[in-house]
Amino acid sequence: GLCLLILRLFIGIHVFLVSCALPDSVLRRFIVRVMCSVLGLFVRQSDPQLRDVNVRVYIANHVTQFDHNVINLLTSCNTPALNGAPGFICWSRGFMELGVTGSRAELVDSLKVYSSHRGNPPLLLFPEEAATNGRAGLLRFSSWPFSILDVVQPVALQVQRPLITVSVADSSWITELLWTFFVPFTVYQVRWMPSVPRRAEELSEDFALRVQELLAMELGVVSTRLTAADKTEHMKRLRHTSPLPFAPGSQPLAARPRMPSSLTGVVPEDVRIMAMAQRVKEVLPHVPLEVIRIDLAQTNCVDTTIANLLEGRVPFFPESKEAGTDLSAPSTSQAAAASGIQGSVAVPSSKPATKQFAKSPVERHLSLQERKRALYDYARR
């Protein structure tokens, strides 16, 4: 791998110089595509006859940092630079600089002006706005790429690579480039799909959702409602969340540090888990405390544990109302706050949790939805 990396770094410089020297044409794309195969980048396309020469906007899923370069080896297209400062690096990576630093509305207006000139190459846009590995699902498509023109052509992109993961979250484009040179080969499979026109009086959000569903079906993945902002927030949590230092069974009790006599037998991690469990217990008083602690030891997140319990991913037998009240007695400040708003807001009367596990899946689903709805209403009030 290191030998390939060093050799391909020198070859990659020649590929870059050739791509800069030759004008955009079929000959240039053929030469660069052959030279990229020496770098271990193999590009295959399916159904090239479906590519519509009249379509001005291509919509593709985002897998790697070099998707626009790969598709540009097959047809002439431009991808606007959305992130990063303009300059030599942005130009060398193959992005188109529009000089727009304002809102997305200004970006859409600039792209509309660009697309109105028939001599310009088509636009290649990635509505996911963040790269994924392409194996689980598609991020929610942004609506602004579908506000430019009324006809778009979806492009399904799949990437395969031996030994090393194709796309690693929160990694830079330089890291991805070095891993591409390190592994023996990386295969890009491009599948052209029929163009999709906008329906009469269809909103851009509905248009984006429809194209997202078509691409998900073509790729065989799930069409999710997670956005690029959700991915960014998830990466922040991963960076700031440390793993549990005392996993169950990882270290004998005698090897743990000694604590003061007031906390004999309770390690700091257990104290933190107990505090988090009490917070979950205040939201879900009918859930046994031991079940909450076991799930918190795995998730290490209050919100994730609440979601697991609400959505039924963690099985449990609900406690009685009296037991739940004793275990989760509100603090003095909470009681004062509750008494202060008692006169203006009435606590909704939600159905108590069923004490028997329903046999019918429909009944279980309805019961879950009723409890979630009551819990949301109470949280909003």
Summary of the structure (lengths in Angstrom):
residues: 381
radius of gyration: 27.4
end to end distance: 59.3
largest distance: 80.0
contacts: 986
relative contact order: 0.09
helix: 48%
strand: 11%
